[in-house]
């Protein structure tokens, strides 16, 4: 990706509300336009995350998903539309994201990747968002980002509940996903079996976009912390998450 060296007048107007923020300013916005984020999963979490990263002006997004849009997705996967039913999710998302912001570049990967391909892809990015819905993918992304020393923003949601953390492997003391969930931690819950409220994935996916932007700008993230959201009671807790000295992966 050819890096921009300045923002044009149209971009200055579009991103003016962010540029006004002292933590971002002109330099930070230019950094976002020079950045590359990879989003794994274009479902309930990846949809709002992709929309907000595109709207915020992250210069390049790589979308990874090998599923197609189904009518049951539309309850929560807001990057897709009824007209996209039957279409590959990556193509549906690309079409709708570019209609939101034509200044950004979007690449798509619509097939299942081997772990070696994931590692190679991750090394091209500045931040990775794990918006997948299964442990196998999460563990693979954790390994790839740890190897590449890449910040990984991980979100999950089920029923009324959500959780969020950032594993910033640029920092030696960052825990990893396996510090939280050992690989033999047990059976996983799925939305298709247990249900999920649409705005809950919207909350978590939007927060993933916030964490990704902060990671790109070297601002404080949830590294070393786990945020737990209970949308039923509207209670949010943030717990300390330390590096596990016995972790089979990162210790």
N, C-alpha and C positions, 0 to 999 in steps of 0.2 A: 504494500500500500504506500503510495506517494504521500508523504506527510505535508499537510498544509503549513504554511509559514505565517499566514494571517487570516483573519476572518473578514469576509466581504460585508458590504452594507446590509444585504439581506439577512445574513447570519447574525450580525450585530443586533438587528431588530428582533429576529426570531428568539434569540437566546438572552434578550436584554434583562429579563427578570432574574435569570441566574447570574449574569455578569454583575448585577447590582450587589450580590451577596459577597461580603469581603472574603469569605473562605474560598470562593471560586474566582471571581474577578475575570478580567480578560485572559490572563495567563492560564487560569484553570479551565476556562471554556475552550481555549485553543488546545490544551492538553486533551480534553475529552474528544475533540474532533480528530486528534491524532491517534486515538486509542482504538484497540481491537478487543471486543468482548465476544466470548463464545457462550451460547446458551444451549445447553443440552436439555431437550424436552420442550415442546411447544404446546403443552397442555394448560392446566389450570394455573400453575405457577409461572411457566414460561411466557404465557400470553401477556399478563400485565407487566412482567419484567421487560419483555421485548418492547412493548409499547412505550414504556417510560424511558428506556435507554435510547430508543429511536427519537422520541420527542426531545430528550435532553441533549441530543446532538453527539452521541458517541459515534465516531466516524465510520467504524466498520463493525458489523454484526455478522457472526457466523451462526447459522441456525442448524441444529442437528436434531432430526426426528425421522423415524422411518414408518410412521403411522399415517392414516388418512383421516380426514375430517368426517365425523359421524354426527347424526342429529343429537345424540345424547351428550356430545361434547359442548354444545352451544350454551348449556346452562351455566358454564363457568369458564370456558376457554375463549375469552373475549376478543382475541386477535382474529378469530375466524367469523365468517358470516354464513347465513343460510345458503347463499349462492356458492359457497366453497365446499358444500357437502360432497363427499366423494373425491375431493382433490387431495393431493399430498399436503400434509400440514405445513411442511417447509415452504411450499410454493404459495399456499394460501396466506401464510404469515408474511412472506416476502411481498406479495402483492399489496396487502393491506398496510404494511409498515411503510412502503415506499409512497403510498398515497397519503400518508401522514407527514413524511419528511423525505423529500427528494434529494436532500443534501448528503445523505449518508450512503454507504455502500453495504450491500447485503449479499452474502454468499450462503449457499444452502448445501446440506448434505442429507440426502433422503434415504440412505441405506445404513444398515447396521455396521458399525465399525469394529474391527478387531482391537485388542488392547494396544497393540503396537501402533495402529493408526491413531488411536486416541492420544497416545503419548506424543506422537509426531505433531498432531493438530494442536494440542494444548501448548506446545512450545512456541507457537506462532502468535499467541495472544498476550494481552496484558492483564486480563481477569477472566475467570471461568465461573459460570453460574450453573449449579446443579439443580435443575428443575425436573428431574426424573422422578419416577415413582416406584423404584425397586432397589433392594439392597445391592444386587449384583452391579448395577450401573453406578451406584453411589460409591461402592468400594473401589471400582475401577477408576473413577474420576479422582478419588482421594489419592490413589497410588500415582496416577499420572501427574497430578498437580504437585504432589510432594516431590516427585522426581524432577519436575521442571522448576521447582521453587516459585510456584505460581499461586496467587491468592484464589481461593475457592469459596464462593458464597453458596451456602447450602440451605435450602428451605424444604419444609414438609408440611402437609396439612391433611387432616382427616376429621370427619364429622364437624365439631365446633372448635377444633383445636389446631394450633399451628406452632411450629418451632423454626428458629432461625439462628444460624451462626456463620461466622467467617473464619476459615482456616487459612491464615496468611503465612504461607511457607517461605516467604521472604524473611521471616523472623524465626530464629532458631528455637525460641521457647514456645512457638505456636503448637497447640495440640492438633491432632488430626481427627478425621471422622471416626476412625477405629478406636480412638481414645474414648469416644462417647458410646459407640456401638461396636463391641468386638464382633468379628466376622461370624462367630457361632452364637450370636445373641438371641436367636429364636425366630419364630414366624413373623412375617411382616403383615401389616394391615393395608388393605387397598381400598380406594374410594369406590370401586365397582362392587365391592362386597359389603362395605360399611357405610358408604355415603359420605358426602361432604357438602357443607353450605357454600354456595357460590361466592359470597363476599369474603369468606375466610381465606380461600386461595388468593383472592385479590389483595387482601391485606399482606399476606406473606410474600407474594410475588412482587408487590410494590416495594416492600421493605428490602427484598433482594436487590432491586434496582438501586435503592439508596445506598446499600452497602457496597455494591459494585462501583458506583460513582465515587464514594469515599475512598475505596481501595485504589482507584485510578489516580486520585488526587493526593494520595498519601495522607488522608485525614483519618482520625480514630475510627476503628470499626469494632465489631463484636468479637474480634480475635480474643480467645481466652474466656469467652462468655457464651452462654446459651440463653436465648430469649424464648420463653414459653408463653403462648397466647391462648387464653380461654375466651373465645368470643361469646360464649353463653352468659358468662358473668361479667364480661368486659374487664377482665383482670389480666395484667401482663406482668410476668416475673422475669427477672434476669439473674441467672445463676452463674457462678464462677465455674469455668471448665479448665482444669489444669491438664497439662501434658502427663499422660500415664507412663510412668517409668517402666511399666511392664508391657506396654503396647507392643504387639508383635510386628507392627509396621514402622513406627516413627521413633521408637526409643533406641 
